């Protein structure tokens, strides 16, 4: 099962761009590439990476 939390690949690369450091610290968010939907879908090999996009 894939649950999209709204945090994506761009958030992993630049975690403080969309969320403030305060918000990040309060929620104790741990951005990990392997938890992104794109990474998980690519791992399933159902879709080519070019078809998996973020809206």
JOCOR-V755605 format. One record per helix or strand. SS is the DSSP state (2 for helix, 1 for strand). FROM is the first residue (numbers start at 1). TO is the last residue. Records with the same first field share a line. If there is no record, write none. Layout:
SS->FROM-TO  FROM-TO
//
This chain:
2->9-13  21-27  33-35  37-44
//
